[in-house]
Amino acid sequence: MSLFKARDWWSTILGEKEEFDQGCLCVADVDNSGSGQDKVIVGSYKGYLRIFNPHPVKPGDEVQPEDLLLEVQLREPILQVEVGKFVSGTEGLHLAVLHCRKLCVYAVSGTRGNVEHGNQYQIKLMYEHNLQRTACNMTYGPFGGVKGRDLICIQSMDGMLMLFEQESYAFGRFLPGFLLPGPLAYSSRTDSFITVSSCQQVESYKYQVLALATDADERQDTEQQKLSSGKRLMVDWILNIGEQALDICVVSFNQGASSIFVLGERNFFCLKDNGQIRFMKKLDYSPSCFIPYCSVREGTINTLIANHSKILNIYQDATLKWATQLPCIPISVKIANFQDLKGVIVTLSDDGHLQCSYLGTDPSLFQAPKVDSREINYEEMNAEMKELQKIIREATKTQDILPESEKQRDITVTAEVSADLDEESQAIDSEVKAGAVPSVTVKITIQSRVTAQKPSLAVCVQAPLAVTCDQFIFDDLEPDSSETVVLSVFLKENCSPPELEGICIVSYNTPTGIPRVSQCSFSLPLKLVCFPAQPSKAANHKLTIDTNKPPISFVTIFPDFVDPCEGDQANALGFQFLTGSKATLLASKTSQRYRIQSDQLEDLWLVTKELIHRLEEHFKKQNCKDFACTFSGSIPLQEYFELIDRHFELRLNAEKYQELLSERAVQFRAIERRLLTRFKDKTPAPLQHLDTLLEGTFREVIALADAAEENQANMFQAFAKLKSATHLVIMLISLWQKLSHDQVAILEATFLPLAEDTQELGWEETVDAAVSYLLRTCLSKSSKEQALTLSSQLSMPKDTSRLKKNITLFCDRLAKGGRLSLSTDSATQQAAVMPGGCATIPESDLEERTVIKGSTAMFANHGQTTKQKSRSGKKRKIVISLRGVQLIFSEFLWTYETIGLYFSLCWHNF
């Protein structure tokens, strides 16, 4: 930062919310007054053209109105303003204004006033050119060595140089290899145009070469250019600078050679006429604009370079001579002469801060004010210190990775689900084949304690469920205000949902601009997807849930599915799903058991979950704290594996359809090319049944696309069934092994890692990686097994045999006392929980086993425990606390599977 600030000579703010760029500033005696006093011309993107004649003002005084000579609003944005001899027949200066699609040349004249209002200035349009291409920038000069007049060259956004000989259009040429426009300048000494291409090269083109090259009124193909008249546009010289250029300036202050200055993003170059580097300077800042000017020392050139730190640096060649502080970041800088004051620095910022300043040596130093001396009261200071330390301790007492929920949130979201179904269904475009698809109303209320800016509500339910409207945008919420929306949820796809839950998320900004999120979840009733039916005696799949309390009448726990007139005699209950399948719930009269049965394994999940939930709520209302449910039957792994195979088979079919579609598409395009070649031929040849082949290929493509679409729908339903069955298996394992809440969370993160299934990342490979990780960590037999490396890349397997073996081994080790934990010390703790010194089934033996179709895997629940001294490991560990649960990972085991399992658990807990 500079010690000295630029001395403000004159400054003003232009307009309101206007934007300016590099070419919007120009200084010249535009009104041809002959006094040698420059005027400041400024154009903006809003189309305002202003001309100033600055006069010095005292510090603190405002700019005088007479300093603004002219202000006019043109119809189009102003890209660049230049002053030169642009009108034929006169050598007076005129103003050229470049718009996006137009070039206008004006004459600026003033009329001396006879009263105190002063002189009057006006502009007169001399001529204009309508451009066929969008302009980017322009340059001017005596092209071709003409005397007494200036010609204009405009560069378009698509790389065309359009040259105008004052009132007439001369020609246009496309730059070779053009991609993006760069800065453009003209060198009168060599009669050439200099620009910087998108290849980060400084390129020079002779005017004579441009004039004799092929006409570029329209872009032509390479072959057509070879056949047409004219020469090929050749570059005069090229210099690779290795960075994009911000600006180019060509100066010649004496009779000697001119210099080409190029300001890059990190370097400043000075080139000779032939493109050789005269000198260069590496900049340690990000420049914004520059301008060279005459130096008092012969043979050197001074340069002003401004940067984004509001510093203006003055260089003599490559040596820094001075640095001064500016009040804003300039995007354009000029040197002007005003009222006997030469060398005034004129700067313009992108928001319209126009300033005329000069270099001064009065430092602006901050002097700290004097503080009144007073005696220090140490007792008050100690009391204040203790109070502050108490506040700090209370604030940091319960810190964690995830912040605890606030007692009083800025915005509170509540969702209320209607107890009854809608009398008139709100289902839209439902694919369910049932006669009437029910819907249920959800009322969502947003209450705000503070001002909430741009609040938006998103309502999410898992497919195949859908909502009538899932996005809501509100106006800003005032303090102590509320908003209420009502929507309906219904079953859209023709399959049972794996979850009957939804979530509401409100995102908003605080008045200070901080984004915040508030959310809540809601549960949907079971009768949304099924209705009462007659119980079925026979079923293919049966589950028995044991309890420690006498069975409860279904009239009490399922009042919405049982007719009250049946009384306490109802011990069987039937559920008819909207998809057509049935499930039956039976209560034992002599034992404390409930049986759920159905012809489909996945249909058992929702009924089983609802039964356990309603039983827990019933005994909770009766203040019974020792109620528990257990499962002592067999885990239906074989039926579960059939669902896995069905889903995986559909994934393989999707790959096959994709390959066949790709082959037929290539064949279709090849036939099209041959047909087009035949049709373009001047001497028609027989089609040789290419049209028939094209039609047949087209039909094959349509048939394959329809088959792929049908397979995709089947795969979606198969994945929904697989998720329902997975939820059921997780619940049965947790009841079987009496797992804690944290262990159930690990199970869910392992078997339900994906919300959606895709070809790139599918359920099979993700679950296989997570199960393999658990088998080699917390369920491993020894530390040797822990050291096995796991693949860090997930890809679609060839079959599901490995996944099924890992799941079977997983259940086997749980049956023999293994416990789920994400701690790497669990391998040494397994000897204390696994019977017989961790004598689990080796994986090699497991691979030799064959599972008999139709059988069910059976695992015994052992309760023996032995103790073994854990070895002292020398591995470095990473310990992460997640809501009070410590997750410890060994450094060399922090693999892809570990990260995936850990973040799945984090999302589940969140």
C-alpha positions, 0 to 999 in steps of 0.5 A: 500500500502506498504512503501517498494518495493521489491528490484530488483535483476534480471528481464526480459520480456519473449517473446511478447504477450505470456500468462502464468499461475500458473503451468508455473514456476518451480525452481530447479537444473534441469541440475544436476550441483551439485552446489546447484544453482537453475535454473528457468524453465518457460513454456508458452501457446505458447509452449516456454520452457525457462531455466534461470540461473540468475546473479545479474545485476546493476540497469539500466543494461540489462539482459546478454544473457548468463543468458538464458541457453535454449529456445526451442519451443515445438509443444503444449501449456505448462500447467505445468512444474515440476522437479523430479526423473522421469526416472528409473535407475537413481536418477538424476533430469529430467524435466516433461512438461505437454501438453493438450494431452501429458506428456513429460519427458526431460533430461537437460544437458550442455556442457562446451564451449571452447570459449567465447560463453560459455556453451551449453545446450540441452534437450533430450526426455526420454519418453512421454505419449499420453493422452486419456483425456485433462489434467488440472494439475499434481502432483508428489511424491513417491506414495506408499512409493517407494524409489529413484524415483517419480511417476506422477499423472495427473488430466484431465478436466473430473475428472480422475486421471491418474497415471504413474510409470515413463515410464509406465501407471499404472491406472486411477480413476474417482473422485466421484461427479466430476464437475470441476477440482481443484488444486491437491497436494500429501502428502508423509507423509499420501500417499494421494492426496488432492484436492478441489472439485467444492462443495468447499470441501477439499478432501483427497484420499489414494493412496492405495484406488485409486489403489484398486478401480474400473478401470476407463478407461471408465466411467461406470454406477452405476449399472455396477460398482456394478457388476464389480470387484474392490472396490468403491473409498472412500474419506479419509476425507472431510473439507468444506471451503465454497469457491473455492481454488486457490492453495494447497501446502503440506509442512513438513520442519522437522520430525514432522507432515506435514501441508496442506496449502489451499489458498482460494478466501478470506481465507487462511487455514492450515490443519493437516494431518487428515483434521483438521484446524490448523489455518486460516486467513481471507484475506481482499484482493483478493489473486493471488498465494502463497508459504510456506517456512521454518521459522527461528522460530521452530514450525512455517511456513512462507508463501508468499501470493501475491494479485491483488494489487501488494502487497506481504505479508509475514506471520508467521503462521497467523501473518502478518510480512512484506509487500512489493510492486511488479511491477506487479501482480504475478500468480506464486511465488517460493523461489530459491537459487542463487550464495551464495544468498539464499531465492530469491523470483521468481515471474511470471506475466500472461504477462511474467514479470519474476523477482527475488527480495529480501526484502529490507528496502530502502523506495521509497518516493516521494519528491516534487520538489522545486517550484521557488517562485514568486510574485502573480499577483492578477489582472491576476488571477482574469481575468483568473478566470472570463474567466473560470467562463464564459466558465463554465456558457456557458457549463452548461446553457442548460443542460438536461437529454437528451443531445441536438443535437450537431451542428457538429457531428463527423459522419453525416448520410443522407438517400436519397430516390429515387423519382421514383420506381426502373425500375427493382424490387429488391424484394426478396422472397416477399409473396405479391400476386400482379403480380409485387412488386415494390421497391424503392432505398435508398442511404445512405451516411456516412460522418466523420469529425474524425477518426471512428473505427469499424463503422457499419450501420443498416437499420431498417424498420417496417414489413411487409416492408423489405430491400435487406440488413440491415447490413453493416460493414466498415473499419475504417473511416479517417477524412473528408472521406465518405462511400455510400451504396445503398439498396432497400425497398419493401413490403415483407408480404401480408399486408399493413404496418402501417408505411412508415418510416425507420431509419439508425443507425451508431455505431462506436468507437472514437479513445479513445475507446468511443462508439458513435451512429449517426442516421437519419430517412427517409420516403418512398413514398406511391406508394411503397405499392399502385398504381392509380386505378379507384375511388369507389363510395360505401364503408363501411367506410368513414371519412371526414376531414375539412379544413379552406382553399379551396380544392386543386386540386389532380393534385397539391398535388398528381402529382404521382397518377393523370394523368396531362391530367385530369387538374383541373377536378380531384376531385376523386382519387383511390388507389389500394393497393398491398394486393388487397384492395382499397381506394378512396379520394374525394374533395368537390367542394362546401365545404372545405372538403375531404372524404376518404373511403374504405371497410377496416378501416385500409386502411384509415390510409395511405391515410389520413396521406398522404393527411394531410401531402401533404396539410401541405407541400403545404400551407407551401410553400405558407407561409400560417401559419393558415392552420388547419385540423379538424375532427368533425365526429364520432370516429369509435370505434365499427369498431376499437373494431372488429379489437381488437377482431380479434387480441385477438381471434388469440392470444387465438388460439395461446395459444390453439395450444401451449397447444395441441402441448404440449399434443400431444408431451407428448403422442408421447414420451410416445408411443416411450418409450413403443415401445422402451421397446418392441423392447429391450425385448428379448422375442418379444411381440405384438405391440398392434397397438402402431405403428399405434398410433405412426403414428397417433400422429405424423400426429396430431403433424405435423397438429397442428404445421402447424395450429399454424404456419398459426395462427402466420402468421394471427396474424402478419397480424392482428397486422399490421392492428390493428396498422394501425387502432390505428394510424388512431384513434390517428390522428382522436382524435388529430384533434377532440380535437385539441391536442398539440404535447406533448398530441399526444405523450402521446396518441401514447405512450399509444396506441402504446407501442409495436413494436412487439406483443408476447404471454408473453406481448401483445398489449391488456394488455399493452394498458389497463394498460396505459389507466387505468393509464390515467383514474386514473390520468389526466382524473380522476374525483377526488383525491379519484379516484387517490388513487386507486391502479393499478395492477403491473403485466401484464397478458393476459386477459380473454376477451377484454370487460374491454379494450373496456370499458376503451377506450370508457370511455377515449374518453368520458372524452376527449369529456367532456374537459379532457386534457392529462398530466402526471402531478399528479396535473391534477386531481385538474385541471380537474374542470377547464376544465371539464364542470359541475364540472367534471360530467363524466360518472361513470364507474359503469354506463358505465359497464351497457351500451351495444354497439349496433353492427354496431353503431358508438360512438359519442362524443360532443366537449364541450367548456365550462370551469369552475374554481375551487381552487386546493387543496394543496396536501401533496404528495411527487413528482418526477419531471423529465424534458424531452426536456423541458417538466416537467413530475411529478409523485406522489410517491405512483403512481409510478407503473408499468403502470407509468414506462411503459407509461413514457419510451414509451413517452421517446422512442417516443421523442427520 
